[in-house]
Amino acid sequence: MGVEQNQTLALLIDGDNVSSKVVEGLLAEIANYGTASVKRIYGDWTKPNLNGWKDCLLEHSIQPVQQFAYTTGKNATDGAMIIDAMDLLYTGRFYGFCIASSDSDFARLAARIREQGITVYGFGERKTPRPFITACDKFVYFDVLNAPETNLKDTGAEDEGKRTQTSSRDAKPKSAVLNRPAIDMLIKAINATAEEDGKANLARVGAHLAKQAPDFDARNYGFPRLTDLVEASGIADVERCGENPTIVQVRLKPKRGNI
């Protein structure tokens, strides 16, 4: 997916199950996809569990929406978020919606928004149910947003050249770990997007990976960029050409294309 800073986004946060500790990383990530002109967080602000959010709402210009619990054990916040999301959707003003929650109740909402041709970015914990994850175009885990900055120094950000690159291309994060399912998925994506000469544009590879698994992210494996993940996997040759932006092409090494 291309990143254009004039793309207007709506950010809706489920205050009942999102910690205020993720707010800076969350907003920084969303800035890579566009501009959040609407930023709302929902919850019962009379309850002590939302106290952590109160200090950062003004700082980040997030509008709190009060929703009292109608009965014990029932979550009225979800309903308020869904109603507002549909109201915003029908304005036709938004390129995409950012839904921050680990609740499977938002799976149908995400699917409905996508039916309108609108992009959905999901954010949540690792425990987020698969139905919500797969209903999104892209899903990012909170722990990735709050990853130590040392893992990202001098390596730049990925998104296939859409973010600003910094100096060293050779730095590798210490916590980088690849597993077989990730490698298999990467091989399939390269095969699916390769041209007749066997080369595949890494941006297209990344887009194909997102279609296979919305939560596929190089950072989940300890790599700041998809380029770093491909190089570390050893399954493909990486070629860079051009500047601003740099175009990255990959080609599977001999005898690695069949799985």
C-alpha positions in Angstrom: 0.0 0.0 0.0 1.3 3.4 -0.9 1.9 6.0 1.7 0.7 9.5 1.0 0.7 12.0 3.9 -2.5 13.6 2.6 -4.5 10.5 3.0 -7.0 11.1 5.7 -7.5 8.5 8.5 -9.8 8.0 11.4 -8.4 6.6 14.6 -10.7 4.8 17.0 -9.3 3.5 20.3 -11.0 1.0 22.5 -10.0 2.4 25.9 -11.3 -0.6 27.8 -8.4 -2.9 26.5 -5.7 -0.5 25.1 -3.0 0.8 27.5 -1.9 4.4 27.3 1.7 3.1 27.1 1.3 2.4 23.4 0.0 5.8 22.4 3.3 7.3 21.1 4.3 4.2 19.2 0.7 3.9 17.8 0.6 7.5 16.5 4.0 7.3 15.0 3.0 4.1 13.2 -0.2 5.7 11.9 1.8 8.7 10.6 3.4 6.3 8.1 0.0 5.6 6.5 -1.5 9.1 6.5 -2.9 11.8 8.7 -5.3 11.0 11.5 -7.7 13.9 11.3 -10.1 12.1 13.7 -8.7 10.6 16.9 -11.1 9.3 19.4 -10.9 7.0 22.4 -14.0 5.3 24.0 -14.6 4.2 27.5 -16.3 5.0 30.9 -14.2 7.9 32.1 -15.7 7.6 35.6 -13.8 4.4 36.1 -10.2 4.3 37.5 -8.9 2.0 34.8 -8.7 4.9 32.3 -6.8 7.2 34.5 -3.6 6.5 32.6 -5.1 7.9 29.5 -6.2 11.2 31.0 -2.7 12.7 31.2 -1.9 12.1 27.5 -5.2 13.0 25.8 -4.5 16.7 25.5 -0.9 16.2 24.6 -1.9 14.0 21.6 -5.2 15.7 20.8 -7.2 12.6 21.3 -10.9 13.2 22.0 -12.4 11.1 24.8 -15.9 9.8 24.3 -17.9 8.9 27.4 -19.8 5.7 27.4 -21.4 4.5 30.6 -21.8 0.7 31.1 -25.5 -0.1 30.8 -25.3 -3.3 32.8 -22.6 -5.2 34.6 -20.5 -7.5 32.4 -21.6 -5.9 29.1 -19.3 -3.8 27.0 -21.1 -0.7 25.8 -17.9 0.8 24.5 -17.8 -1.5 21.5 -21.3 -0.4 20.4 -20.4 3.3 20.6 -17.2 2.8 18.5 -19.1 0.8 15.9 -21.8 3.5 15.6 -19.3 6.3 15.3 -17.3 4.3 12.8 -20.3 3.8 10.5 -21.2 7.5 10.8 -17.7 8.5 9.8 -17.6 5.9 7.0 -20.8 7.4 5.4 -19.2 10.8 5.2 -16.9 9.5 2.5 -14.0 11.6 3.8 -11.6 8.9 4.9 -9.0 6.9 3.0 -8.7 4.5 5.9 -9.7 3.6 9.5 -7.3 2.7 12.3 -9.0 0.5 15.0 -7.0 -0.1 18.2 -8.4 -3.0 20.1 -7.8 -6.7 20.8 -11.5 -7.5 20.8 -12.9 -9.8 18.2 -16.2 -7.9 18.3 -14.6 -5.5 15.7 -14.1 -8.1 13.1 -17.4 -7.5 11.4 -16.9 -3.7 11.6 -13.5 -4.1 9.8 -15.0 -6.3 7.2 -17.9 -3.9 6.6 -15.5 -0.9 6.2 -13.4 -2.9 3.7 -16.6 -3.7 1.7 -16.7 0.0 0.9 -13.2 -0.1 -0.5 -11.7 1.7 2.6 -8.4 0.5 4.1 -8.5 -0.9 7.6 -5.4 -0.8 9.9 -5.8 -2.9 13.1 -3.7 -2.6 16.2 -3.8 -4.9 19.2 -2.1 -7.4 21.5 -0.7 -10.8 20.5 -3.8 -12.4 22.0 -6.1 -10.7 19.4 -8.4 -13.3 17.9 -7.6 -14.2 14.2 -11.0 -13.1 12.9 -10.3 -9.5 13.7 -6.7 -9.7 12.4 -7.7 -11.2 9.1 -10.6 -8.8 8.7 -8.0 -5.9 8.5 -5.8 -5.0 5.5 -2.9 -4.7 7.9 -2.5 -5.6 11.6 0.3 -4.4 13.9 1.0 -5.7 17.3 1.4 -3.3 20.2 4.7 -4.9 21.3 6.2 -4.1 17.9 5.2 -0.5 18.3 7.1 -0.3 21.6 10.1 -2.2 20.4 13.5 -0.9 21.7 14.8 2.0 19.6 18.3 0.3 19.5 16.8 -2.3 17.1 15.9 0.4 14.7 19.0 2.6 14.8 21.0 3.1 11.6 18.8 0.7 9.7 16.0 3.0 8.6 12.4 2.0 8.3 11.1 -0.5 5.8 7.9 -0.2 4.0 9.8 -0.8 0.8 11.5 2.6 0.6 8.4 4.6 1.7 10.0 5.8 4.9 13.2 7.8 5.3 16.3 5.6 5.3 19.3 6.3 7.5 22.9 5.3 7.2 24.1 1.7 7.8 22.4 -1.1 5.8 24.5 -3.7 7.5 23.3 -3.3 11.0 21.2 -6.3 12.2 19.0 -6.3 15.3 20.3 -8.6 18.0 16.8 -10.2 18.6 16.2 -11.2 14.9 14.8 -14.7 14.6 13.2 -16.3 11.5 11.0 -19.4 11.6 10.1 -21.8 8.8 6.6 -20.6 8.3 7.8 -17.1 7.7 10.4 -18.3 5.2 7.8 -20.4 3.4 5.4 -17.5 3.2 8.2 -15.3 1.8 9.1 -17.8 -0.9 5.5 -18.0 -2.0 5.2 -14.3 -2.1 8.4 -13.9 -4.2 7.2 -16.6 -6.6 3.8 -15.1 -6.9 5.1 -11.6 -7.8 8.2 -12.4 -9.8 8.6 -11.4 -13.5 9.8 -13.7 -16.2 13.4 -13.0 -15.3 12.7 -14.2 -11.8 13.1 -10.8 -10.2 10.3 -9.4 -7.9 9.9 -5.9 -6.7 10.1 -6.0 -2.9 7.2 -3.5 -2.6 5.0 -6.0 -4.5 6.3 -8.8 -2.3 5.4 -6.9 0.8 1.9 -6.2 -0.6 1.4 -9.9 -1.4 2.5 -10.9 2.1 0.0 -8.5 3.6 -2.8 -10.2 1.6 -1.7 -13.6 2.8 -1.4 -12.5 6.5 -2.3 -8.9 7.5 -0.2 -9.3 10.6 3.0 -10.3 8.7 5.6 -7.7 9.7 9.3 -7.9 9.5 9.4 -6.3 13.0 7.6 -9.4 14.4 10.8 -11.3 13.7 13.2 -8.7 15.0 14.0 -7.0 11.7 13.2 -3.3 11.2 12.7 -3.7 7.4 11.5 -6.4 5.0 14.8 -6.0 3.2 16.7 -7.0 6.3 14.4 -10.0 6.7 15.0 -11.2 3.1 18.7 -10.8 3.4 18.9 -12.7 6.7 16.7 -15.5 5.3 19.4 -16.4 2.8 16.8 -17.5 0.3 17.1 -14.7 -2.2 19.5 -12.2 -3.8 18.8 -8.6 -3.1 19.5 -5.9 -5.6 19.0 -2.1 -5.1 18.8 0.4 -7.8 17.9 4.1 -8.2 17.6 6.7 -5.5 14.8 8.6 -3.9 13.2 6.2 -3.6 15.5 3.2 -3.9 13.9 0.3 -5.8 14.6 -3.1 -4.2 14.4 -6.3 -6.3 14.8 -9.8 -5.0 15.3 -13.1 -6.8 15.1 -16.5 -5.2 18.4 -18.4 -5.2 18.7 -21.6 -7.3 16.8 -24.6 -6.0 15.0 -22.4 -3.4 11.9 -21.5 -5.4 10.2 -25.0 -5.0 8.8 -25.9 -1.6 
